[in-house]
Amino acid sequence: MNKKQKAKMETSFFDDSLYLPADVPPEKIGKFKKILKMATGNTGRLMLFAGDQKVEHLNADFYGKEIDQEDANPIHLFNIAAQAKIGVFATQLGLISRYGRQFPHIPYLIKLNSKTNLVPFKQQDPISRAWYSVEQVVTFSKCAKLKVLGVGYTLYLGSNFEAEMLQEAAQIVHQAHLNGLIAVLWIYPKGKVIKDEHDADLIAGAAGVGASLGADFVKLKVPFSEQGFSSELLERVVRAAGNTGVLCEGGTKEEEGIFLKGLHDQIQIGTRGSGTGRNIHQRSLENAVAMANAIYAVTVEGATVADAAQLLKV
C-alpha cells in the first residue's frame, strides 16, 4: 500500500454521523466511537473472526479430514485471535470465561445466543434464544477486565418463532447502544417455508430487517441465482442494508486464493466487512494467523488479492 492509499484509508471515519446510532446516549458517544474505530481500524469495515461454531456445528468443524489437529482444542481459537490482525473475535461468553484471563487483550464480541444443528430445519423451525443479557455482558467485561467491544445475536427469518427472535434482537441492539457497544446480527432465512436461502431478494430483505433493528453490522448469506454469483445481486443486498454494514458469511473452507478473490470482490461491491471462521481456524496456528492477516488486509487495509496473498507465504 503506497502513502496516498494509506492516507485515504486513515481519513476520519467518525466525521460522518451517518454511522452513529441515535439511541447511543450522549455520555456514551465517545465510548461508541472509540469502539467502532478500534473494531474497524477507523475505516468502518469490520473483520469478524467467528468462533461460535463449537455450539453451532458441534465438533464437525474442529476434527476431520483437511482440518489441522490443533483445531480440536478451543485454545487454538484464542491463540489465533491473540496473534493475528482482527477486528473482533466473536464467541460465547462461557468460552471467553474459560480463556479470557490468559488472553485479556483480544477484542471480543460476545455472541448472546447459539443453537446446535442436531434438529434439521425441515423437521422443526429453528429458534435460538439469548443466553445472557447485555447488562450481564457489561458486568462480565468490567469484572474480568476484558476488551469487549460488542454483542452479537442470530435470528432466523421465516421460522415460526421469528417474532420472538425479532423482539430479542431489537432489545439487544438497543441495549448495546445504550451501553456504547456495537451490535452485530446474524440473519439467516431458515425454516420449512424457506425454499432457497441464497435467493437475492430474500437476503436483501434480511439486510433490510437488520437495518430496521438498528444493527451496526448484519452477517448474511451470499446471494446466488441459477447463474451463480453476480455483483448486481450483492449490490441489491448492500442497498437494502443502507448504513448498516453488510458482512458476508465465510462458509466452508476454500483454497486461499479463491476465498480472497471472492472477499475482495465483495468489498469492492460495497460490503463493509467479512465474517470468517472455518476458513481461518481449520488451519495450523501459523497458517491460520497468516490467513487472518490476509483477510484483514483485504477487508480493512484495502489490499489487493496479490498483496494479501503475499502474507500467506509463511
C-alpha positions as CSV (number, residue, x, y, z in Angstrom):
1,M,0.0,0.0,0.0
2,N,1.5,3.4,-1.0
3,K,1.4,6.6,1.1
4,K,-1.6,8.0,-0.9
5,Q,-3.6,4.9,-0.4
6,K,-2.7,4.7,3.3
7,A,-3.7,8.4,3.8
8,K,-7.0,7.7,2.1
9,M,-7.7,4.7,4.4
10,E,-6.9,6.8,7.5
11,T,-9.3,9.6,6.8
12,S,-11.6,10.1,9.8
13,F,-14.5,7.6,9.6
14,F,-16.2,9.3,12.6
15,D,-16.6,12.7,10.9
16,D,-19.7,11.3,9.3
17,S,-22.5,11.0,11.8
18,L,-24.2,8.5,9.4
19,Y,-22.8,5.6,11.4
20,L,-23.6,6.9,14.9
21,P,-26.9,5.4,16.1
22,A,-29.3,8.0,17.6
23,D,-30.0,5.6,20.5
24,V,-26.4,6.0,21.8
25,P,-26.8,8.4,24.8
26,P,-24.7,11.5,24.8
27,E,-22.5,10.2,27.7
28,K,-21.7,7.0,25.7
29,I,-21.0,8.6,22.3
30,G,-17.2,8.8,23.0
31,K,-17.1,5.2,24.0
32,F,-19.1,4.0,21.0
33,K,-16.9,6.0,18.6
34,K,-13.7,4.6,20.2
35,I,-15.0,1.0,20.0
36,L,-16.1,1.4,16.4
37,K,-12.8,2.9,15.5
38,M,-10.9,0.1,17.2
39,A,-13.1,-2.7,15.7
40,T,-12.8,-1.3,12.1
41,G,-9.3,0.2,12.0
42,N,-11.0,3.6,11.6
43,T,-12.4,2.5,8.2
44,G,-15.9,1.4,9.0
45,R,-15.1,-2.1,7.7
46,L,-15.2,-5.0,10.2
47,M,-13.1,-8.1,10.1
48,L,-15.0,-10.5,12.3
49,F,-13.3,-13.7,13.3
50,A,-16.1,-16.1,14.0
51,G,-15.5,-18.7,16.8
52,D,-19.1,-19.6,17.7
53,Q,-19.1,-23.0,15.9
54,K,-18.4,-25.1,19.0
55,V,-22.1,-24.8,19.6
56,E,-23.5,-24.2,16.1
57,H,-21.7,-27.1,14.4
58,L,-20.6,-29.1,17.5
59,N,-17.3,-31.0,16.7
60,A,-17.8,-31.2,12.9
61,D,-15.8,-28.0,12.3
62,F,-12.9,-29.0,14.5
63,Y,-12.0,-32.5,13.8
64,G,-11.8,-34.4,10.5
65,K,-10.1,-34.6,7.1
66,E,-8.4,-31.4,5.9
67,I,-8.7,-29.9,9.5
68,D,-5.5,-29.4,11.4
69,Q,-5.2,-31.3,14.6
70,E,-4.6,-28.1,16.6
71,D,-8.2,-27.0,15.9
72,A,-9.5,-29.7,18.2
73,N,-8.6,-27.7,21.3
74,P,-10.6,-24.4,21.9
75,I,-7.4,-22.6,22.9
76,H,-6.5,-22.7,19.2
77,L,-9.2,-20.1,18.5
78,F,-7.8,-17.8,21.2
79,N,-4.2,-18.2,20.0
80,I,-5.2,-17.1,16.5
81,A,-7.2,-14.2,17.8
82,A,-4.3,-13.1,20.0
83,Q,-1.6,-13.3,17.3
84,A,-3.5,-12.2,14.1
85,K,-4.9,-8.9,13.0
86,I,-8.6,-9.0,13.6
87,G,-11.4,-6.6,14.2
88,V,-13.3,-8.7,16.8
89,F,-13.3,-12.3,17.9
90,A,-16.9,-13.5,18.2
91,T,-17.7,-16.3,20.5
92,Q,-19.8,-17.3,23.5
93,L,-19.3,-15.7,27.0
94,G,-18.8,-19.1,28.6
95,L,-15.9,-19.9,26.3
96,I,-14.4,-16.5,26.9
97,S,-14.7,-17.0,30.6
98,R,-12.5,-20.2,30.3
99,Y,-9.7,-18.5,28.5
100,G,-10.2,-14.7,28.9
101,R,-7.7,-14.4,31.8
102,Q,-5.0,-15.9,29.5
103,F,-6.0,-13.6,26.6
104,P,-7.1,-10.2,28.1
105,H,-6.1,-8.1,25.1
106,I,-8.2,-9.8,22.4
107,P,-11.0,-7.6,21.1
108,Y,-14.1,-9.7,21.9
109,L,-17.7,-9.6,20.6
110,I,-19.9,-11.8,22.7
111,K,-22.4,-14.0,20.9
112,L,-25.5,-13.9,23.1
113,N,-27.3,-16.9,21.5
114,S,-26.5,-20.1,19.8
115,K,-28.1,-23.4,18.9
116,T,-26.8,-26.8,17.7
117,N,-27.6,-28.2,14.3
118,L,-28.9,-31.5,15.6
119,V,-32.6,-30.9,14.8
120,P,-32.9,-30.4,11.0
121,F,-34.7,-27.3,9.8
122,K,-37.0,-29.4,7.7
123,Q,-38.1,-31.2,10.9
124,Q,-38.7,-28.2,13.1
125,D,-38.4,-24.4,12.5
126,P,-35.4,-23.0,14.3
127,I,-35.3,-20.8,17.4
128,S,-32.3,-19.5,19.3
129,R,-32.9,-17.6,22.5
130,A,-30.5,-15.3,24.2
131,W,-28.4,-16.9,26.9
132,Y,-27.3,-13.6,28.6
133,S,-28.5,-10.0,28.7
134,V,-26.4,-7.1,27.6
135,E,-26.2,-5.9,31.2
136,Q,-24.6,-9.2,32.2
137,V,-22.1,-8.8,29.4
138,V,-21.2,-5.3,30.6
139,T,-20.8,-6.6,34.2
140,F,-18.7,-9.5,33.0
141,S,-16.4,-7.2,30.9
142,K,-15.8,-4.9,33.9
143,C,-15.2,-7.7,36.4
144,A,-12.9,-9.7,34.1
145,K,-11.2,-6.6,32.7
146,L,-11.6,-7.8,29.2
147,K,-11.9,-5.8,25.9
148,V,-15.5,-6.5,25.0
149,L,-16.4,-4.3,22.0
150,G,-19.9,-5.5,21.3
151,V,-22.5,-8.2,21.2
152,G,-24.0,-10.5,18.5
153,Y,-27.2,-12.4,18.0
154,T,-28.5,-14.8,15.4
155,L,-32.2,-14.7,14.2
156,Y,-33.9,-16.9,11.6
157,L,-36.3,-15.2,9.3
158,G,-39.2,-17.4,8.1
159,S,-39.2,-19.5,11.3
160,N,-42.4,-19.9,13.2
161,F,-40.5,-18.3,16.1
162,E,-39.2,-15.3,14.2
163,A,-41.4,-12.8,16.2
164,E,-39.8,-13.9,19.4
165,M,-36.3,-13.6,18.0
166,L,-37.1,-10.3,16.3
167,Q,-38.1,-8.8,19.7
168,E,-35.0,-10.2,21.4
169,A,-32.8,-8.8,18.6
170,A,-34.4,-5.4,18.8
171,Q,-33.9,-5.2,22.6
172,I,-30.3,-6.4,22.4
173,V,-29.3,-3.9,19.7
174,H,-30.9,-1.1,21.7
175,Q,-29.3,-2.1,25.0
176,A,-25.9,-2.5,23.3
177,H,-26.1,1.1,22.0
178,L,-27.3,2.4,25.4
179,N,-24.0,0.9,26.8
180,G,-21.9,2.3,24.0
181,L,-21.3,-1.1,22.4
182,I,-21.6,-2.2,18.7
183,A,-24.3,-4.7,17.8
184,V,-23.9,-7.4,15.0
185,L,-26.8,-9.5,13.9
186,W,-26.5,-12.8,12.0
187,I,-29.7,-13.0,10.0
188,Y,-30.4,-16.2,8.1
189,P,-33.7,-17.3,6.4
190,K,-34.4,-20.7,7.8
191,G,-37.4,-22.9,8.2
192,K,-39.9,-25.0,6.4
193,V,-41.3,-22.2,4.3
194,I,-37.8,-21.2,3.0
195,K,-37.1,-22.8,-0.4
196,D,-33.8,-21.0,-1.3
197,E,-31.7,-19.4,1.5
198,H,-29.4,-17.8,-1.1
199,D,-32.2,-16.0,-3.0
200,A,-31.0,-12.4,-3.6
201,D,-34.3,-10.7,-2.8
202,L,-34.7,-12.8,0.4
203,I,-31.2,-11.9,1.5
204,A,-31.8,-8.2,0.7
205,G,-34.9,-8.5,2.8
206,A,-32.8,-9.8,5.6
207,A,-30.5,-6.9,5.2
208,G,-33.4,-4.5,5.5
209,V,-34.5,-6.2,8.6
210,G,-31.0,-5.8,10.1
211,A,-31.2,-2.1,9.4
212,S,-34.8,-1.9,10.8
213,L,-33.5,-3.5,14.0
214,G,-30.7,-0.8,14.2
215,A,-27.8,-3.2,13.8
216,D,-24.4,-1.7,13.1
217,F,-23.5,-4.8,11.0
218,V,-25.5,-7.7,9.7
219,K,-24.0,-11.0,8.7
220,L,-25.7,-12.6,5.8
221,K,-25.5,-15.4,3.3
222,V,-24.1,-14.7,-0.1
223,P,-26.8,-14.3,-2.7
224,F,-26.9,-16.6,-5.7
225,S,-29.1,-17.1,-8.8
226,E,-29.3,-20.1,-11.1
227,Q,-26.4,-18.5,-13.0
228,G,-24.4,-18.2,-9.8
229,F,-23.0,-15.1,-8.0
230,S,-23.1,-11.7,-9.6
231,S,-22.2,-8.2,-8.5
232,E,-25.7,-7.0,-9.2
233,L,-27.2,-9.4,-6.7
234,L,-24.9,-8.3,-3.9
235,E,-25.4,-4.7,-4.8
236,R,-29.1,-5.2,-4.2
237,V,-28.4,-6.6,-0.8
238,V,-26.0,-3.7,0.1
239,R,-28.5,-1.1,-1.0
240,A,-31.2,-2.7,1.2
241,A,-29.0,-2.5,4.2
242,G,-28.5,1.3,3.9
243,N,-26.0,2.4,6.5
244,T,-25.9,-0.9,8.3
245,G,-22.7,-2.7,7.2
246,V,-23.1,-6.0,5.3
247,L,-20.8,-8.9,6.2
248,C,-20.9,-12.0,4.0
249,E,-20.5,-15.3,5.7
250,G,-17.2,-17.1,5.1
251,G,-18.7,-20.6,4.6
252,T,-16.8,-23.8,4.3
253,K,-13.0,-23.9,3.9
254,E,-11.8,-22.9,0.4
255,E,-8.5,-22.6,-1.4
256,E,-6.9,-19.4,-0.1
257,G,-6.7,-17.6,-3.4
258,I,-10.3,-18.3,-4.3
259,F,-11.5,-17.1,-0.9
260,L,-9.5,-13.9,-1.0
261,K,-10.7,-13.1,-4.6
262,G,-14.3,-13.6,-3.5
263,L,-13.8,-11.4,-0.4
264,H,-12.1,-8.7,-2.5
265,D,-15.0,-8.6,-5.0
266,Q,-17.5,-8.3,-2.1
267,I,-15.6,-5.3,-0.6
268,Q,-15.4,-3.6,-4.0
269,I,-19.1,-4.0,-4.4
270,G,-19.8,-2.3,-1.1
271,T,-19.9,-4.7,1.7
272,R,-18.4,-3.4,4.9
273,G,-16.6,-6.4,6.2
274,S,-16.2,-10.1,6.5
275,G,-17.3,-12.8,8.9
276,T,-14.9,-15.7,8.7
277,G,-14.5,-18.8,10.9
278,R,-13.7,-22.1,9.2
279,N,-11.5,-20.6,6.5
280,I,-9.2,-19.4,9.3
281,H,-9.3,-21.8,12.3
282,Q,-9.2,-25.1,10.4
283,R,-5.6,-24.5,9.6
284,S,-2.4,-24.8,11.7
285,L,-1.8,-21.8,14.0
286,E,0.9,-20.4,11.7
287,N,-1.2,-20.7,8.6
288,A,-4.4,-19.6,10.4
289,V,-2.7,-16.4,11.6
290,A,-1.4,-15.7,8.1
291,M,-4.9,-16.3,6.6
292,A,-6.5,-14.0,9.2
293,N,-3.9,-11.3,8.4
294,A,-4.6,-11.7,4.7
295,I,-8.3,-11.4,5.2
296,Y,-7.8,-8.3,7.4
297,A,-5.6,-6.8,4.7
298,V,-8.3,-7.1,2.1
299,T,-11.2,-6.2,4.4
300,V,-9.7,-3.3,6.3
301,E,-6.5,-2.2,4.7
302,G,-7.6,-2.1,1.1
303,A,-5.1,-4.6,-0.1
304,T,-5.2,-6.3,-3.5
305,V,-5.6,-10.0,-3.7
306,A,-2.0,-10.3,-4.9
307,D,-0.7,-8.2,-1.9
308,A,-2.8,-10.2,0.6
309,A,-1.6,-13.5,-0.9
310,Q,2.0,-12.5,-0.1
311,L,1.0,-12.6,3.6
312,L,0.2,-16.3,3.2
313,K,3.8,-17.2,2.5
314,V,4.8,-18.4,5.9
